[in-house]
Amino acid sequence: MSVESNPQQPASAHVIVVGSHKDGAGKSTIAMHVAVALLNCGQRVATIDLDGQHKTLTHYVAHRRAAGSSELRRTTHLVGTGGSRLLVEEDEIEFFSIVDAVASIGATHDAIVVDTPALDSDLIRFVHSLADTLITPLERDTAGAHDRQLMGTQHYAELVRGARQRRNRADGKSIDWVVVRNRLSASEASDAGATSKGLNELAGRLGFRCVEGLAERAVYGELFARGLTVLDRLDQATLGAPPNLAHVTAQREVTSLIAGLALPVGPGQWPSPPIAPLGEHDLLKT
């Protein structure tokens, strides 16, 4: 499978690629929350799922569609059908290359969020070169594991380096690479200064920014099954039970992550999305 040698950026869409060399790091959860955050800001958002094996983001979108609530904002969703072909599910429109899909969708949307598998291929390398923002979640494992995940083989870092070079040659633009410490323990998530010294040193050498991510919380899995995010309206009707402190805590950490990503919500603007946390009147005290 081949792709065009030069990425062609759409005139309007900000392309956000969520990529990692390791499965299970929370890419799809982050991708959906980023998409909904932008939707809540009034952005026209498309999502692309290139993970043909797991299709986690596609399942997330399907659960959201099945919820049937008119209050749930939805993206235009494309799913890979093999090679570089992409299908817009609801409209059954097929694109025969990622370039065609991004150019066409990008002309009518403000942002495109791409969820990628933990693979190395010409397609994945090319998609990385399309990114304006590249988000790489690192899953917590043992002490120092975040550093070893990038430093162990340097393979993914080399992939990103090549994508940056290709992008710079194509249009002179740069890729904002954001590494997210994800799936933290509760104690790590509560420590705003928990980013390891080694990871900060690696950031300086490889040229990425560090942002604290999401804790390992059951609430994210529960919301996935309902097609919801913590940025949606959560109440008795949507949850089947009143929201609790876990929802509030998760919403705060997602809002902090979104702010750290510094994504555009309007021409020339980079403020954090205006997302209000759940109010005390929505809580069920336990």
C-alpha positions in Angstrom: 0.0 0.0 0.0 1.4 3.4 -0.9 0.4 6.9 0.0 1.3 10.2 -1.5 4.7 11.4 -0.5 3.6 14.9 0.7 0.8 15.5 3.1 -1.8 18.0 1.8 -3.4 19.9 4.7 -7.0 21.0 4.3 -7.6 24.7 4.4 -9.7 24.8 7.6 -9.4 21.6 9.7 -7.0 21.2 12.6 -5.8 17.6 12.4 -5.3 15.8 15.8 -3.7 12.4 15.6 -3.8 10.2 18.7 -0.9 7.7 18.4 1.3 5.4 20.4 3.5 2.4 19.9 1.5 0.5 22.6 -2.1 -0.7 22.7 -4.1 -0.2 25.9 -2.8 3.3 26.7 -6.2 5.0 26.5 -6.0 6.4 23.0 -9.7 6.0 22.1 -10.9 7.4 25.4 -8.8 10.5 24.9 -9.8 10.8 21.2 -13.5 10.8 22.1 -13.2 13.3 24.9 -11.1 15.6 22.7 -13.8 15.3 20.0 -16.6 16.1 22.4 -14.7 19.0 24.0 -14.4 20.6 20.5 -18.1 19.8 19.7 -19.0 21.6 22.9 -17.1 24.7 21.7 -19.3 24.7 18.6 -16.6 23.1 16.3 -17.5 20.9 13.4 -15.6 17.7 14.2 -14.9 14.5 12.3 -13.4 11.4 13.8 -11.4 8.7 12.0 -10.8 5.2 13.3 -7.8 3.5 11.6 -7.6 0.7 14.1 -9.2 -2.1 12.0 -8.5 -4.8 14.6 -10.0 -3.2 17.7 -12.3 -0.4 16.3 -12.7 0.9 19.9 -13.5 4.5 18.8 -16.0 3.2 16.3 -17.7 1.1 19.0 -17.7 4.3 21.2 -19.4 6.2 18.4 -21.9 3.4 17.9 -22.9 3.4 21.6 -23.3 7.2 21.4 -25.5 6.9 18.4 -27.6 4.1 20.0 -28.2 6.3 23.0 -30.6 8.2 20.8 -30.4 11.4 22.8 -30.8 14.6 20.7 -28.7 16.4 23.3 -25.6 14.3 22.6 -23.4 16.1 20.0 -22.0 13.7 17.4 -19.1 13.8 15.0 -18.9 12.8 11.4 -17.3 9.4 11.8 -15.1 7.5 9.3 -13.8 4.0 9.8 -11.0 2.3 7.9 -12.2 -0.5 5.6 -8.8 -1.9 4.6 -5.6 -0.3 3.3 -6.1 3.4 3.1 -9.9 3.2 2.3 -12.3 5.0 4.6 -16.1 4.8 5.0 -18.4 7.5 6.4 -20.7 5.1 8.2 -24.0 6.9 8.4 -23.8 8.2 4.8 -22.1 5.1 3.3 -19.7 7.3 1.5 -16.3 5.7 0.7 -13.0 7.4 0.2 -10.2 5.5 -1.5 -7.3 7.1 0.2 -6.6 8.9 3.5 -5.5 12.0 1.5 -8.9 12.2 -0.2 -10.8 11.7 3.0 -8.8 14.4 5.0 -9.0 16.9 2.1 -12.7 16.4 1.6 -13.7 16.2 5.3 -11.3 19.0 6.2 -13.0 21.4 3.8 -16.2 21.2 5.8 -15.0 20.6 9.3 -13.0 22.6 11.9 -11.2 19.6 13.4 -10.4 16.0 12.5 -9.5 13.6 15.3 -7.7 10.4 14.1 -7.3 7.3 16.4 -4.5 5.1 15.2 -3.4 1.6 16.0 -0.1 0.7 17.6 1.4 -0.3 14.3 4.2 0.9 12.0 3.3 1.1 8.4 3.5 3.6 5.5 -0.1 4.6 6.2 0.5 5.2 9.9 3.7 7.2 9.2 1.9 9.3 6.6 -1.1 10.0 8.9 1.3 11.2 11.6 2.8 13.6 9.2 -0.7 15.1 8.7 -1.0 16.0 12.4 -1.1 19.6 13.6 -1.4 18.2 17.1 0.0 14.7 18.0 -1.2 13.2 21.3 0.7 10.2 22.6 -0.6 8.7 25.8 1.8 6.7 27.9 0.2 4.1 30.1 1.3 3.8 33.7 3.0 0.6 34.6 5.9 0.6 37.1 8.1 3.3 38.3 10.0 4.9 35.4 7.9 3.0 32.8 6.9 6.2 31.0 10.5 6.9 30.3 11.2 3.4 29.1 8.2 3.3 26.8 9.8 6.0 24.7 13.4 5.2 25.3 13.3 1.4 25.2 13.6 1.1 21.4 13.3 4.8 20.3 11.2 3.3 17.4 8.1 5.5 17.9 10.2 8.6 18.5 11.9 7.9 15.2 8.5 7.5 13.5 7.5 11.0 14.9 10.8 12.5 13.8 10.3 11.3 10.3 6.7 12.6 10.3 7.9 16.0 11.5 10.5 16.1 8.7 8.0 15.2 6.1 5.5 17.8 7.3 8.1 20.5 7.4 9.2 19.7 3.8 5.6 19.7 2.6 4.4 23.1 4.0 6.9 24.4 6.5 4.6 23.7 9.4 5.4 22.0 12.7 3.7 19.2 14.6 2.9 20.0 18.3 3.7 16.7 20.0 2.0 16.3 23.4 2.9 13.3 25.5 0.2 12.4 28.1 0.9 10.5 31.3 -2.2 8.4 31.2 -4.0 5.8 33.3 -2.3 7.0 36.5 -3.1 5.7 40.0 -5.3 7.9 42.1 -2.3 9.2 44.1 -0.4 10.0 40.9 -3.4 11.7 39.4 -3.8 14.0 42.4 -0.1 15.1 42.3 0.0 17.9 39.7 3.8 17.8 39.8 4.2 14.0 39.3 5.8 14.1 35.9 9.1 12.3 36.3 12.4 14.1 35.9 13.5 11.6 33.2 10.4 12.3 31.1 11.0 16.0 31.3 14.6 15.5 30.2 13.4 13.3 27.4 10.8 16.0 26.4 13.6 18.5 26.0 15.6 16.1 23.8 12.8 14.9 21.6 10.7 18.0 21.5 7.4 17.2 23.0 5.3 18.7 25.8 4.2 16.8 28.8 0.6 16.9 30.0 -1.0 15.0 33.0 -3.6 12.6 31.7 -6.5 10.5 33.1 -6.5 8.2 36.1 -7.4 4.6 36.0 -11.1 5.0 36.8 -14.1 2.6 36.4 -16.2 5.6 35.4 -14.6 5.9 31.9 -15.5 2.3 31.1 -19.0 2.8 32.3 -19.5 5.9 30.2 -18.0 4.1 27.2 -20.8 1.5 27.4 -23.3 4.3 27.2 -21.5 6.3 24.5 -21.0 9.2 27.0 -18.1 11.3 28.0 -17.6 13.2 31.3 -18.1 16.4 29.2 -21.7 15.5 28.4 -24.7 16.3 30.6 -24.7 13.6 33.2 -27.9 13.1 35.1 -30.4 10.5 36.1 -31.8 10.2 32.6 -28.4 9.6 30.9 -26.7 7.6 33.5 -29.6 5.6 35.0 -28.5 7.0 38.4 -27.5 10.4 39.7 -23.9 11.4 39.1 -21.5 11.2 41.9 -18.1 12.5 43.0 -16.3 10.1 40.6 -17.9 11.8 37.7 -17.0 15.3 39.0 -13.4 14.2 39.6 -13.1 12.6 36.1 -14.6 15.7 34.5 -12.1 18.0 36.2 -9.1 15.9 35.0 -10.4 15.7 31.5 -11.0 19.5 31.5 -7.4 20.0 32.7 -6.1 17.7 29.9 -8.1 19.5 27.3 -6.7 22.9 28.5 -3.2 21.5 28.4 -3.5 20.4 24.8 -4.2 24.0 23.8 -6.4 23.1 20.9 -7.9 25.8 18.6 -11.5 26.6 19.1 -11.7 29.5 16.6 -9.6 31.2 13.9 -6.3 32.2 15.5 -7.5 31.4 19.0 -6.1 28.8 21.4 -8.1 29.1 24.7 -9.2 26.1 26.7 -12.8 24.9 26.0 -15.4 26.6 28.2 -16.6 23.4 29.9 -18.3 23.9 33.3 -17.9 21.1 35.9 -21.0 19.4 37.3 -22.6 21.5 40.0 -23.2 20.4 43.5 -26.9 20.2 42.9 -26.1 17.3 40.5 -24.3 15.2 43.1 -25.5 12.3 45.1 -23.6 12.3 48.4 -22.3 8.9 49.3 
